[in-house]
């Protein structure tokens, strides 16, 4: 089977999961410092356009949006990898395996890091990001197939 030769795409998925877990292993002060710097820069940018917000509420939403973006990247990579070289015969099983296991493992890791906590709502946010990234990748796959691989009819 020709598709089995492309197993290396899962290496990108594994490296991205490592990136996610590494972010989860940051102690609370370091994690908060990283997101705080980003929130301050973004807030200063929005102030230029006359948009003022309560910084603490804004920082909270920046952190939640980071969860969505982080897992949207994973959803995108998993969807691309399962179309190139599925781990299981069922593509649905490939997707569901990562949809539930990675956010669960991520929150479990945070439970044991000083100052961090495990939150079911964060798992739901992570799953939403994963689904969003998977959807975007799937739509792009359909567009590419339609544009470049459609059989010409006379």
CORVENVEN-V602169 format. One record per pair of residues at least 4 apart in sequence whose C-alpha atoms are under 7 Angstrom apart, sorted by the first residue. I is the first residue (numbers start at 1). J is the second residue. D is the distance in whole Angstrom. If there is no record, write none. Layout:
I;J;D
I;J;D
This chain:
3;84;7
3;85;5
4;85;6
6;84;7
6;85;6
7;85;6
9;13;7
9;81;6
10;14;6
10;81;6
11;15;6
12;16;6
13;17;6
13;74;7
13;77;6
13;78;6
14;18;6
15;19;6
16;20;6
16;74;7
17;21;6
18;22;6
19;23;6
20;24;6
21;25;6
21;106;6
22;26;7
24;106;7
24;109;7
24;110;6
25;109;7
25;110;7
25;113;6
26;30;6
26;31;6
27;31;6
27;113;6
27;114;6
27;115;6
27;116;7
28;32;6
28;114;7
28;115;5
28;116;5
29;33;6
30;34;6
31;35;6
32;36;6
33;37;6
34;38;7
35;39;6
35;63;6
36;40;6
36;59;6
37;41;6
38;42;6
39;43;6
39;59;6
39;62;6
40;44;6
41;45;6
42;46;6
43;47;6
44;48;7
46;50;7
46;51;5
47;51;5
47;52;6
53;58;6
54;58;6
55;59;6
56;60;6
57;61;6
58;62;6
59;63;6
60;64;6
61;65;6
62;66;6
63;67;7
64;68;7
65;69;6
66;70;6
67;71;6
67;125;7
67;126;6
68;72;6
68;125;6
68;126;6
68;128;7
68;129;4
69;73;6
69;129;6
70;74;7
71;75;6
71;126;6
71;129;5
71;130;5
72;76;6
72;129;4
72;130;4
72;131;7
72;132;6
72;133;4
73;77;6
73;133;6
74;78;6
74;130;6
75;79;6
75;130;4
75;131;6
75;133;5
75;134;4
76;80;6
76;133;4
76;134;5
76;136;7
76;137;5
77;81;6
78;82;6
78;95;7
79;83;6
79;95;7
79;134;5
79;137;6
79;138;7
80;84;6
80;137;7
81;85;6
81;86;7
82;86;4
82;87;7
82;91;6
82;94;7
86;91;6
86;94;7
87;94;6
88;93;7
88;94;6
90;94;7
91;95;6
92;96;6
93;97;6
94;98;7
95;99;6
96;100;6
97;101;6
98;102;6
99;127;6
99;130;7
100;104;6
101;105;6
102;106;6
103;107;6
103;123;5
103;126;6
103;127;7
104;108;6
104;123;7
105;109;6
106;110;6
107;111;6
107;118;5
107;119;7
107;123;7
108;118;6
109;113;7
110;116;6
110;117;6
110;118;6
111;116;6
111;117;5
111;118;5
119;123;7
120;124;6
121;125;6
122;126;6
123;127;6
124;128;6
125;129;6
126;130;6
127;131;6
128;132;6
129;133;6
130;134;6
131;135;6
132;136;6
133;137;6
134;138;6
135;139;6
136;140;6
137;141;6
138;142;6
139;143;6
140;144;6
141;145;6
142;146;6
143;147;6
144;148;6
145;149;5
145;150;6
146;150;5
